[in-house]
C-alpha cells in the first residue's frame, strides 16, 4: 500500500513538473522553471518520507486502534445453536469496567470450564465452534467479544495489553460457576492477552492455552511491516508503536509475552502454532516457549496451518491436543508436531 502510494505520488509530481516545464517553455521563463522544479523536488523529498514514515504509521495505528470487527465477520449469522449447543447471552465487566458481551454454555461441574477469546478484527464467532465442541464433551464454555469488537464497547484496541483485562473479566465470570477449574484459551491477539494476564490470575486456573501469540509489540510490527510492505523497521516501527500506545493509552514496551511468562506463576501453558505461520513463525514460538520456566508446558505445531488456523486445519487433533494437556498426559520438553 505504501509503495503504491509512493509511486502514485511520484507520478503526480512528475506530471506536475512536466506541466510546469511545458508552460515555462512556451513563455520562455527558464529562470522561473528552474525555481519551480527545485521546489517540486524539495516538496517531494520532504513530503514522501513524512507520508511513509509519519503519516502512514499514524494511519495504520489509528485503523488498528479503532476499526474493531471486520465487516465479513459482523455479517456472519452463527451462534452456538448453529453447532447444536444451548446457550444464553451474558454481559460481564472487564477488570476496568467495560461491559463485555458473550455466550455462556453450562457444562458439568466435575469438568474444567473454558474461556475462549478471539483474534484481532474478529469476534466471538471465530471461536464459537470449538467452544461448542468442548461443551459437547462436558465442559462449560464462555466465548466473548473483546473490547471494541463485536458487541462489546471499548475506547481503543491495544493488540493484547488492555485486552488482558477482558481475559481477567471473563475469568472472574467463569470462576463464579461451579467447575473443576478454569482453562483460558485465546487465539492470536487474545492468546497474547491471555499470557499477559498470567501475573494477575488467581487460584483455580487449570491451564492457559495460547493459540498463535506474538512475542512483543515491537517484534510483531517489525515482522508485519517487512512481510506485507517490504519496509525497514526504522523509523516505521518505533513511530507506529508510539502512536498506538498514545491512542490506546498504554506503554508499548509492556506488551511482551516473554516477560509475562518468565516468572513461575504455577499455571501450565500450552502453545499452539501453525506450521506455515509466516506472521508468527517457529522462532517466535520457541522464544516464548523457552522463556516459560515451569515443566508443565508444551509447544505443538500443526503442519500446513497458517496464522491461527490450527483449528481449521485439524479440529479433531486440536481437541485431542488440548484434552491430553489438560489431563496431564502431555508435557512437552521439545516442541512437537501434531499429526
C-alpha positions in Angstrom: 0.0 0.0 0.0 2.8 2.4 0.9 4.8 1.5 -2.2 1.7 2.1 -4.4 1.0 5.4 -2.7 4.7 6.4 -3.1 4.6 5.5 -6.8 1.4 7.5 -7.4 2.8 10.4 -5.5 6.0 10.3 -7.6 3.9 10.2 -10.8 1.9 13.1 -9.7 5.0 15.2 -9.1 6.5 14.1 -12.4 3.3 15.2 -14.3 3.3 18.4 -12.4 6.9 19.0 -13.2 6.4 18.3 -16.9 3.4 20.6 -17.0 5.3 23.4 -15.4 8.2 22.8 -17.8 5.9 22.9 -20.8 4.2 26.1 -19.7 7.6 27.7 -18.9 8.9 26.7 -22.4 6.0 28.4 -24.1 6.6 31.6 -22.2 10.4 31.2 -22.1 10.6 31.7 -18.4 13.6 29.5 -17.8 14.6 31.0 -14.5 11.1 30.5 -13.1 11.2 26.9 -14.5 14.3 26.1 -12.5 12.9 27.6 -9.3 9.7 25.7 -9.8 11.4 22.4 -10.5 13.6 23.0 -7.4 10.6 23.5 -5.1 8.8 20.5 -6.7 11.8 18.3 -5.9 12.2 19.7 -2.4 8.5 19.1 -1.7 8.7 15.6 -3.0 11.8 14.8 -0.9 10.1 16.2 2.2 6.5 15.0 1.7 7.2 11.4 0.7 9.3 10.5 3.8 6.8 12.2 6.0 4.0 10.3 4.4 5.7 6.9 4.5 7.3 7.2 8.0 5.0 9.5 9.8 1.6 9.7 8.1 1.3 6.1 7.3 2.3 4.8 10.7 -0.4 7.1 12.2 -3.0 5.9 9.8 -2.1 2.2 10.5 -2.2 2.8 14.3 -5.5 4.6 14.0 -7.1 1.8 11.9 -5.9 -0.9 14.4 -6.9 1.0 17.4 -10.4 2.0 16.2 -11.6 -0.4 13.5 -12.9 -3.4 15.5 -14.5 -6.4 13.9 -14.2 -6.7 10.1 -17.5 -6.4 8.1 -17.4 -10.1 6.9 -17.4 -11.3 10.5 -20.2 -9.0 11.6 -22.4 -10.4 8.8 -21.9 -14.0 9.9 -25.2 -15.3 11.3 -24.0 -18.0 13.6 -24.1 -18.7 17.3 -23.7 -21.8 19.5 -27.1 -23.2 18.3 -25.6 -23.3 14.8 -23.5 -26.2 16.1 -26.1 -27.9 18.3 -25.4 -26.2 21.6 -27.7 -24.5 24.1 -26.5 -21.1 25.4 -27.5 -17.9 27.0 -26.3 -14.4 26.2 -24.4 -12.8 29.1 -22.8 -9.5 30.0 -20.0 -9.2 32.4 -17.4 -6.5 33.3 -13.8 -6.4 32.2 -11.4 -5.6 35.0 -11.5 -1.9 34.0 -15.3 -1.8 33.9 -16.3 -2.3 30.3 -19.5 -4.3 29.8 -18.4 -7.2 27.6 -20.8 -9.4 25.6 -20.6 -13.1 25.5 -22.3 -16.5 25.1 -22.4 -18.9 28.1 -22.8 -22.7 27.7 -23.1 -24.5 31.0 -21.3 -27.8 31.5 -20.6 -30.5 34.0 -19.4 -29.3 37.4 -16.7 -32.0 37.5 -15.1 -30.8 34.3 -12.8 -27.7 33.8 -14.6 -24.7 32.3 -13.2 -23.0 29.2 -13.0 -19.3 28.5 -12.3 -18.6 24.8 -11.1 -15.3 23.2 -10.8 -14.3 19.6 -8.2 -12.5 17.4 -7.8 -9.0 16.1 -10.6 -7.8 13.8 -12.7 -10.9 14.6 -15.3 -11.5 17.3 -16.7 -14.4 19.4 -17.9 -16.2 16.3 -14.3 -17.1 15.4 -14.1 -19.4 18.4 -17.7 -20.5 18.9 -17.5 -23.8 17.0 -14.5 -25.1 19.1 -16.3 -23.8 22.3 -19.4 -25.8 21.3 -17.3 -28.9 20.7 -15.7 -28.6 24.1 -19.2 -28.0 25.6 -20.4 -31.3 24.0 -17.5 -33.0 25.8 -18.9 -31.8 29.1 -17.0 -28.5 29.6 -18.8 -25.3 30.4 -17.6 -22.7 27.9 -17.7 -18.9 27.7 -17.0 -17.1 24.4 -16.9 -13.3 24.5 -16.2 -10.2 22.4 -13.0 -8.4 23.4 -13.2 -4.6 23.8 -14.2 -2.7 20.7 -15.0 -6.0 18.9 -18.4 -7.5 18.1 -21.0 -6.2 20.5 -18.5 -5.1 23.2 -17.7 -1.4 23.7 -14.2 0.0 24.1 -12.3 3.2 23.6 -9.4 1.5 21.6 -7.7 -1.7 20.7 -4.2 -2.3 22.2 -3.3 -5.6 20.5 -3.4 -7.5 23.8 -2.2 -5.3 26.6 -5.5 -3.9 27.7 -7.3 -6.9 26.3 -5.7 -8.8 29.2 -8.3 -7.0 31.4 -11.0 -8.6 29.2 -9.5 -12.0 29.8 -9.4 -11.3 33.6 -13.1 -10.2 33.5 -14.0 -13.4 31.6 -12.1 -15.4 34.2 -13.9 -13.6 37.0 -17.3 -14.5 35.4 -16.2 -18.1 34.9 -14.8 -18.6 38.3 -18.2 -17.9 39.9 -19.6 -21.1 38.3 -19.0 -24.5 39.9 -16.4 -26.4 37.9 -13.1 -28.3 38.2 -11.2 -25.1 37.4 -10.9 -22.6 34.5 -8.9 -23.0 31.3 -8.1 -19.8 29.4 -7.9 -20.3 25.6 -7.0 -17.4 23.4 -6.4 -17.0 19.7 -3.8 -14.6 18.2 -4.5 -11.2 20.0 -6.4 -13.0 22.8 -3.6 -15.6 23.1 -1.2 -12.7 23.7 -3.6 -11.1 26.1 -4.0 -14.4 28.0 -0.3 -14.7 28.5 -0.1 -11.1 29.6 -2.9 -11.8 32.2 -0.9 -14.6 33.9 0.6 -12.4 36.7 -3.0 -11.2 37.6 -4.8 -14.6 37.5 -5.7 -16.0 40.9 -6.4 -19.6 42.0 -8.4 -22.2 40.1 -6.7 -21.8 36.7 -6.1 -25.2 35.2 -4.1 -24.0 32.2 -3.6 -21.2 29.7 -3.8 -22.3 26.0 -2.3 -19.7 23.7 -3.0 -20.3 20.0 -0.6 -18.2 17.9 0.5 -15.4 20.3 3.2 -13.0 19.4 6.3 -12.3 21.5 6.3 -8.5 21.7 4.6 -5.5 20.0 7.9 -4.3 18.5 8.8 -7.7 17.1 5.4 -8.4 15.5 5.1 -4.9 14.0 8.6 -5.2 12.6 7.8 -8.6 11.0 4.5 -7.4 9.6 6.0 -4.3 8.1 8.6 -6.3 6.3 6.3 -9.2 5.4 3.5 -7.1 3.9 5.2 -3.8 2.9 8.8 -4.6 2.4 9.8 -1.6 4.6 12.7 -1.4 7.0 11.8 -1.4 10.7 13.3 2.0 11.4 11.8 4.5 11.7 8.3 3.0 10.9 8.2 0.6 13.9 9.0 3.0 16.8 6.7 5.6 15.3 3.9 3.2 14.9 4.4 1.8 18.4 4.4 5.3 19.9 1.2 6.2 18.0 -0.6 3.0 19.1 0.4 3.4 22.7 -0.7 7.0 22.7 -4.1 6.2 21.0 -4.9 3.2 23.2 -3.3 4.5 26.4 -0.6 2.0 27.3 3.2 1.7 27.3 4.2 -0.3 24.2 7.2 -1.8 25.9 4.9 -3.6 28.4 3.4 -5.7 25.7 5.9 -8.5 25.9 4.7 -12.1 26.4 8.2 -13.5 27.1 8.5 -11.2 30.1 5.0 -12.2 31.3 5.7 -15.9 31.2 9.3 -15.6 32.5 8.2 -15.9 36.1 6.7 -19.1 37.6 3.0 -18.4 38.1 2.3 -22.1 38.6 -0.1 -22.3 35.6 0.6 -24.9 32.9 0.9 -23.3 29.4 0.2 -24.9 26.1 1.3 -23.1 22.9 -0.3 -23.9 19.6 1.1 -22.6 16.3 0.5 -23.2 12.6 3.5 -24.9 10.9 3.2 -22.5 7.9 2.5 -19.3 10.0 4.6 -16.6 8.4 3.3 -13.9 10.8 4.2 -15.8 14.0 7.0 -18.2 12.8 8.6 -21.0 14.6 11.4 -18.8 16.1 8.7 -16.7 17.8 7.0 -19.8 19.2 10.2 -21.2 20.5 11.3 -17.9 22.0 8.1 -17.8 24.1 8.3 -21.5 24.9 11.9 -21.3 26.1 11.0 -18.3 28.4 8.5 -20.4 30.3 10.3 -21.7 33.4 7.8 -24.4 34.6 7.9 -28.0 33.5 4.2 -28.2 32.7 4.4 -26.7 29.3 4.0 -27.8 25.7 4.5 -26.4 22.2 2.6 -28.0 19.3 2.8 -27.2 15.6 0.1 -28.0 13.1 1.6 -28.8 9.7 0.1 -26.8 6.8 -1.7 -24.3 9.1 -1.3 -20.6 8.6 -1.7 -18.0 11.3 -4.3 -19.0 13.9 -5.6 -21.7 11.5 -4.7 -24.9 13.5 -8.3 -25.4 14.4 -9.4 -25.1 10.8 -6.7 -27.5 9.6 -7.5 -30.3 12.0 -10.2 -29.7 14.6 -10.2 -33.3 15.9 -6.4 -33.2 16.6 -6.8 -29.7 18.1 -9.3 -31.0 20.7 -7.1 -34.1 21.3 -4.0 -31.9 22.0 -6.0 -29.8 24.4 -7.5 -32.7 26.3 -4.2 -34.5 26.6 -2.6 -31.4 28.0 -5.5 -30.7 30.5 -5.5 -34.4 31.6 -1.7 -34.3 32.2 -0.9 -36.8 29.5 1.2 -34.4 27.5 4.1 -32.5 28.9 6.4 -31.3 26.2 10.0 -30.5 26.6 10.9 -30.3 22.9 8.4 -28.8 20.5 6.4 -31.4 18.7 4.3 -31.5 15.6 0.7 -32.5 15.7 -0.1 -35.2 13.2 
